[in-house]
Amino acid sequence: MKIHTIGIDLGKTKFHVVGLSERGEVVVRKQFSRAQLLRFTANRKVHVIGMEACGGSHFLGRLLQRQGHEVRLMPAQYVKPYVKTNKSDYIDAEAIAEAVGRPTMRFVPIKSDDQLDLQSLHRVRERWVSRRTAVINQMRGLLLERGITVRKGRRYIEAALPGILEDADAKLSGAARLLLAQLKLELDQMAKRLEEAEALIERTALENEDCRRLVKVPGLGPVTATAVIAAIGNGAAFRKGREFAAWMGVVPREHSTGGKQKLLGVSKRGNRYLRKLFVQCARAVLQQKTKQTPGLRAWLEKLTARTHRHVAGVAVANKLARIAWAVLATGEAYRASTVAAA
């Protein structure tokens, strides 16, 4: 019987495949290695191949596309409702094959190599930032045990540490001085790595046309611009800016029933890293609201006058996300509003 839809449950070395006919009947149920899977799909013409968006799915998706197949990636949480009874690799593959054919299913665009490179750069940079914060907190804790307090913040520990290590009257033993010197060396090494990563991000932002247009949006810099490109590419996966803002998690959660609408706090769905960057951009815009264009400044003043600053920050992040999507989707440069709304 002809295979209409294929669902692949991905693994590190083993891939479980379930093929469905046009009537939804299971006609293929096999396990392959990566090479065997590519040989199997190369000799068959199917309507669509579905996989969950996870580690390795973008690479395999590009290989299958080169064979001429239509490949669709889906978020794992959208596949879960189609899993029947207990869990196994074949049951998961069957659920994927069934879910990929649904007309209302949401799909994840397959990332290019350039997008994956940018995504990897941002993830490594974020780990270095987290590690730097951990080292600074450990240094402050060690000093506090010796009766030396340092204010919270990287610049304060960097300014105070050389004097503390050179002060002979400080209540520090030889072992404590050695540990602090080694932690300072680690801090300096991570600072150098972060400088190199940020220089690479800035160079990429200058070379990429979409990034050059995104950095014109208020509050957005090279880090946020490249993170947006790595996450959504040209934004074609979303029909409008509100869908991108909802995917990023800066819209209210809804729990409505009985015809009564009930809106809660922000949903915090989607990409946490991207959401954090947009909220930081929004706070920068709010701090410099007097320097914005008349239209944006008037909107910010009305917003901050009627709501809390944290709520205003999320609202500005929502607006910036919609603007960023519009810049990517239309291919046009950002045009600031110069006239204040009546």
Buried (B, 14 or more C-beta within 10 A) or exposed (E): EEBBBBBBBBEEEBBBBBBBBEEEEBBBEBBBEBEBBBEBBEEBEBBBBBBBBEEEBBEBBBBBEEBEBEBBBBBEEBBEEBBEEEEEBBBBBBBBBBBBBEEEBEBBBBBEEEBBBBBEBBEEBBEBEEBBEEBBEBBBEBBEEBEBEBEEEEEEBBEBBEEBBEEEEBEBEEEBBEBBEEBBEBBEEBBEBBEEBBEBBBEBBEEBEBBBBBBBBBBBBBBBBBBBBBBBBEBEBBEEBBBBBBBBBBBBEEEEEEEEEEEEEBBEBBBEBBBBBBBBBBBBBBEEBEEBBEBBBBBBBEBBEEEEEEBBBBBBBBBBBBBBBBBBBEEEEBEEBEEBEE
